[in-house]
Amino acid sequence: MEISVESFLEYAVMAGATDLILAEGLVPAVRIASNTYAIPDAPVIPLGTLEKFTGPLPDESGVFCGGPWCHYHWRVQYSREAFGRMACFRLLTAECPDLASLGAPGSVQNLLHLGSGLVIFAGPSASGKTMTASSFVSAYSQVRVCRAAFLEPLQEYNLNFGESLVQMRRPKIEMASEIKQGLLNGTDLFWLGNLSSEFFIAALKAAEAGSLVVGTANGGSIAGVFDSIVAAEPAANQSLLRSLLAYNLKAVVFQRTVPMASGEGSVCLWEVLYNNPTVSSLIRSGEHYKFSQVIAAGAAEGMHSMDLSLAAAVKSGQISREEAKRFAFDESQLG
């Protein structure tokens, strides 16, 4: 039986999926509202299928723009697993939406006034964090004329730069080198895409030097994001990392998608952590699990808790109370 990858891509589009996941040796699946489902009646993907469709994948892992397939272009993130090749296909949107249309809380809009530091947009896979981060850097480039370096490995959205001077990433140049060169050029804004341990300390040093650095990170919670960032760094560098992070972090914007009570689609919910002396101390000590308490007590400073987002979504009927309880820190806040 011949496998048609394009038929799976078409299924993903029709189903409103954020991702199509193809792993050789396994049944294809789609991700909808952060949940993963096998495609009904789909066969197991034979070995060699992915490279037959995309062409040679020379590295162990990577990302590229492919297509047009099914009339669209796709971001393809691939890796080599024990059972064969695996790839995640994500539909590329032509234009980047603005922050207001995404429903981002005011505490996110307030970050446009920052002049330096690190801002992390975080969340689980397919939560929309890259879209939000892209909207933020686009808005930042428009509200002021700045020198910006957009170093995301694969630009997913067409961004409006306003009158800002923007340098794009150069092929085959290491990210740490790009950041160093950007600092020499007087770069005001660095948009790095997904933050990696390979250049995280370089990014923090750029923030310390006076640039605004924006990146994304995967995680199931804000505490989980910090745990992952520190764990990914070699033990010898972790003390330096914690110190730089405690001093230079400005905010973490966390988002997740939750299935709507109607069963039709999902709603995006938000949590925002601002750095303050308490947060800085917790970063240094590694007590990341206390962040939820700090956020809950930090409304006067502009912080925004996930419980507040969940409660509002329950009250409006967008999500069920049972669904909200899965993600709540304090269930009593749900009403």
Secondary structure, 3 states (H helix, E strand, C coil): CCCCHHHHHHHHHHHCCCEEEEEECCCCEEEECCEEEECCCCCCECCCHHHHHHCCCCCCEEEEEEEEECCEEEEEEEEEECCEEEEEEEECCCECCCHHHHCCCHHHHHHHHCCCEEEEEEECCCCCHHHHHHHHHHHHHHHCCCEEEECCCCCCCECCCCCCEEEECCCCCCHHHHHHHHHHCCCCEEEEEECCCCCHHHHHHHHHCCCEEEEEEECCCHHHHHHHHHHHCCHHHHHHHHHHHHHHEEEEEEEEEEECCCCCCEEEEEEEEECCHHHHHHHHHCCHHHHHHHHHHCHHHCCECHHHHHHHHHHCCCCCHHHHHCCCCCHHHHC
